[in-house]
Amino acid sequence: MSTNRPFALPGWALALFYGALVALPLVLAAISDVPPGNAWQEAAAGAGIAGAVMMLLQLVSSGRFRILSERIGIDTTMGFHRWAAPLALALAALHVLALAGPIDLSDPMRSLTRLWRMLNAPGLRDGVIALGLALAMVPLAIWRERLPLPYEAFRALHAAMALGVVGFTLKHILERGSYAFETPSRVFWIALGAGVVLPMLAVYLRHLVDLYRYGWRVAELRPRATRLWELVLESGSGQALRFRAGQFGWLAAVQKRWPIWFDHPFSIASSPRDGRRLRLLIAEAGDFTGKIGTLPIGRRVGFDGPHGNFTADHLQGAEALVMVAGGVGIAPMLGILEDLAERGEKRPVRLIYAARNAEALLDPALLDPPLKALGARAIMLADNPAGREDLRHGPVSEAHLSEALEGLDPARCGALICGPGGMTTAAADGLHALGVPLDLIHYERFDYDEKAGAQKDRQILRRFRLIGAAVLVLAVVFTLR
Ligand SMILES: Cc1cc2nc3c(=O)[nH]c(=O)nc-3n(C[C@H](O)[C@H](O)[C@H](O)COP(=O)(O)OP(=O)(O)OC[C@H]3O[C@@H](n4cnc5c(N)ncnc54)[C@H](O)[C@@H]3O)c2cc1C
């Protein structure tokens, strides 16, 4: 089976492209025939243009585009999406404040009144609505867990508000932007608007097309541990999905008639050898997964994939593989282990697998065959082993990581980690402290809200900050030109 590697840009190219997209409208404005205004007006234009590009680009960094996430991974994609939102909003707020002009310190009320009048001016209503929507989106996303809102409702609301922000921002720019009356700038904004909205709509169109192309149906469904289900999907059309072991897809399975809306991400827990049958391992976690065990055999489902880059491909230069899985983080690992076994992997493979208790560990009937075929050493942990002598006490500790590296040169080992946030951070930092190079440590978090505090996350954050600094520099240079 050939692997499916679509064209996808590396991180540095994406960063350059992002910077170029912010720079382009600033350059078009700077070289236009429009005479520059005073320093405040130019600062407002610089911040407004940079902030608007960032706002619009938020639509494509929302994790559904393979061209973005295939190389840099879903964690980094979503991390950037969340990181960039407050910066875009701050630039939009700066745009408003600069437009209102300098604060009169001797009479601050006068400045506030001027700001209030400006916000109420009928001609600026679109911009104010865009800013209001964007302002409301940030706390909604940050405090989502605390709101009495199902995730599906949050996502629908988030998407509708995002489209609103894009629509009102564009209308505001095209009708009020001092530089947007010139044709090159107009063309840029219309093209950028279409460039971010159309791919979003295409995602749902692809879902619909895939529904008929593959015709996925529930072929098998059985419990494989406490509150953990094995769901096997079969392609009704006989067409195979091409993917790489460890990737994930978006499963939509609730509605009978339109099984494409409200999808959830799940790793493919089988090898790519037969892409007409996909195994998923699904842990009961909430509304959707809690009902997974009631799916009738034969039910038609939507599956949009493959996505993500959590694969062993990054570790081709490593001489040995260490895999650390926590809870349902075993799902992509199982697919990777099966794939390695089928390819006759000769490098040493070590697995640390931790669960809450013995009953929560995946059925050995699934895990043992690839481990045996690979001659892999497995360290099985449970927070509560309850008398099972083959299990060690969790959580994953430095001692377990050292044991997994026994007899190996850590500097030549590659690591794959998937599990709860705390475990992922501890395992990634622990392995790095024991000598595994950061570049050879890869992980995927199943929860975008988990705190990303590992050393590698900080390295990625530094790169985000560089992009943010570049955007600010561009806006400042435009203002001071
Ligand atoms: C890349 C990736 C791969 C995953 N692979 C697996 C897997 O193989 N097996 C498995 O059991 N779980 C996996 N998950 C987690 C799984 O997607 C969530 O547990 C599931 O969506 C929860 O939905 P729910 O309605 O049952 O629970 P809810 O109570 O609605 O959600 C619980 C939490 O799951 C997250 N979540 C819910 N819906 C979505 C969504 N549509 N998109 C993103 N996050 C969502 C949210 O953080 C939410 O707070 C994966 C997640 C990601 C991001």
The ligand as an SDF file (V2000), in Angstrom:
LIG
                    3D

 53 58  0  0  0  0  0  0  0  0999 V2000
   -5.9860   14.5750   17.0880 C   0  0  0  0  0  0  0  0  0  0  0  0
   -6.9400   13.8900   18.0490 C   0  0  0  0  0  0  0  0  0  0  0  0
   -7.0360   12.5010   18.0360 C   0  0  0  0  0  0  0  0  0  0  0  0
   -7.9030   11.8710   18.9270 C   0  0  0  0  0  0  0  0  0  0  0  0
   -7.9650   10.5080   18.9150 N   0  0  0  0  0  0  0  0  0  0  0  0
   -8.7910    9.8700   19.7720 C   0  0  0  0  0  0  0  0  0  0  0  0
   -8.8880    8.4460   19.7730 C   0  0  0  0  0  0  0  0  0  0  0  0
   -8.2540    7.7550   18.9890 O   0  0  0  0  0  0  0  0  0  0  0  0
   -9.7380    7.8810   20.6550 N   0  0  0  0  0  0  0  0  0  0  0  0
  -10.4830    8.6190   21.5440 C   0  0  0  0  0  0  0  0  0  0  0  0
  -11.2390    8.0450   22.3150 O   0  0  0  0  0  0  0  0  0  0  0  0
  -10.3920    9.9670   21.5710 N   0  0  0  0  0  0  0  0  0  0  0  0
   -9.5870   10.6160   20.7050 C   0  0  0  0  0  0  0  0  0  0  0  0
   -9.5300   11.9740   20.7150 N   0  0  0  0  0  0  0  0  0  0  0  0
  -10.3650   12.7130   21.6680 C   0  0  0  0  0  0  0  0  0  0  0  0
  -11.8060   12.7410   21.1640 C   0  0  0  0  0  0  0  0  0  0  0  0
  -11.8820   13.4970   19.9690 O   0  0  0  0  0  0  0  0  0  0  0  0
  -12.7150   13.3920   22.2160 C   0  0  0  0  0  0  0  0  0  0  0  0
  -12.6650   12.6010   23.3690 O   0  0  0  0  0  0  0  0  0  0  0  0
  -14.1250   13.4220   21.7250 C   0  0  0  0  0  0  0  0  0  0  0  0
  -14.2430   14.3180   20.6550 O   0  0  0  0  0  0  0  0  0  0  0  0
  -15.0350   13.8210   22.8900 C   0  0  0  0  0  0  0  0  0  0  0  0
  -16.3350   14.0950   22.4000 O   0  0  0  0  0  0  0  0  0  0  0  0
  -17.6080   13.9050   23.3450 P   0  0  0  0  0  0  0  0  0  0  0  0
  -18.7650   14.5830   22.6990 O   0  0  0  0  0  0  0  0  0  0  0  0
  -17.7960   12.4870   23.6930 O   0  0  0  0  0  0  0  0  0  0  0  0
  -17.2260   14.6020   24.6800 O   0  0  0  0  0  0  0  0  0  0  0  0
  -17.4080   16.1200   25.0820 P   0  0  0  0  0  0  0  0  0  0  0  0
  -17.7620   16.1480   26.5180 O   0  0  0  0  0  0  0  0  0  0  0  0
  -18.2480   16.8490   24.1020 O   0  0  0  0  0  0  0  0  0  0  0  0
  -15.9280   16.6160   24.8900 O   0  0  0  0  0  0  0  0  0  0  0  0
  -14.8920   16.2960   25.7700 C   0  0  0  0  0  0  0  0  0  0  0  0
  -13.6850   17.0890   25.3080 C   0  0  0  0  0  0  0  0  0  0  0  0
  -13.2230   16.5280   24.0640 O   0  0  0  0  0  0  0  0  0  0  0  0
  -12.8350   17.6020   23.1810 C   0  0  0  0  0  0  0  0  0  0  0  0
  -13.6890   17.5540   21.9880 N   0  0  0  0  0  0  0  0  0  0  0  0
  -14.9930   17.2640   21.9200 C   0  0  0  0  0  0  0  0  0  0  0  0
  -15.4320   17.3330   20.6530 N   0  0  0  0  0  0  0  0  0  0  0  0
  -14.3760   17.6950   19.9150 C   0  0  0  0  0  0  0  0  0  0  0  0
  -14.2000   17.9550   18.5410 C   0  0  0  0  0  0  0  0  0  0  0  0
  -15.1870   17.8360   17.6630 N   0  0  0  0  0  0  0  0  0  0  0  0
  -12.9670   18.3510   18.1180 N   0  0  0  0  0  0  0  0  0  0  0  0
  -11.9450   18.4740   18.9870 C   0  0  0  0  0  0  0  0  0  0  0  0
  -12.0470   18.2300   20.3040 N   0  0  0  0  0  0  0  0  0  0  0  0
  -13.2510   17.8400   20.7620 C   0  0  0  0  0  0  0  0  0  0  0  0
  -13.0420   18.8910   23.9180 C   0  0  0  0  0  0  0  0  0  0  0  0
  -11.8290   19.2940   24.5210 O   0  0  0  0  0  0  0  0  0  0  0  0
  -14.0440   18.5460   24.9850 C   0  0  0  0  0  0  0  0  0  0  0  0
  -13.9250   19.3310   26.1190 O   0  0  0  0  0  0  0  0  0  0  0  0
   -8.6870   12.6300   19.8340 C   0  0  0  0  0  0  0  0  0  0  0  0
   -8.6000   14.0140   19.8210 C   0  0  0  0  0  0  0  0  0  0  0  0
   -7.7380   14.6530   18.9430 C   0  0  0  0  0  0  0  0  0  0  0  0
   -7.6480   16.1490   18.9440 C   0  0  0  0  0  0  0  0  0  0  0  0
  1  2  1  0
  2  3  1  0
  2 52  2  0
  3  4  2  0
  4  5  1  0
  4 50  1  0
  5  6  2  0
  6  7  1  0
  6 13  1  0
  7  8  2  0
  7  9  1  0
  9 10  1  0
 10 11  2  0
 10 12  1  0
 12 13  2  0
 13 14  1  0
 14 15  1  0
 14 50  1  0
 15 16  1  0
 16 17  1  0
 16 18  1  0
 18 19  1  0
 18 20  1  0
 20 21  1  0
 20 22  1  0
 22 23  1  0
 23 24  1  0
 24 25  2  0
 24 26  1  0
 24 27  1  0
 27 28  1  0
 28 29  2  0
 28 30  1  0
 28 31  1  0
 31 32  1  0
 32 33  1  0
 33 34  1  0
 33 48  1  0
 34 35  1  0
 35 36  1  0
 35 46  1  0
 36 37  1  0
 36 45  1  0
 37 38  2  0
 38 39  1  0
 39 40  1  0
 39 45  2  0
 40 41  1  0
 40 42  2  0
 42 43  1  0
 43 44  2  0
 44 45  1  0
 46 47  1  0
 46 48  1  0
 48 49  1  0
 50 51  2  0
 51 52  1  0
 52 53  1  0
M  END
$$$$
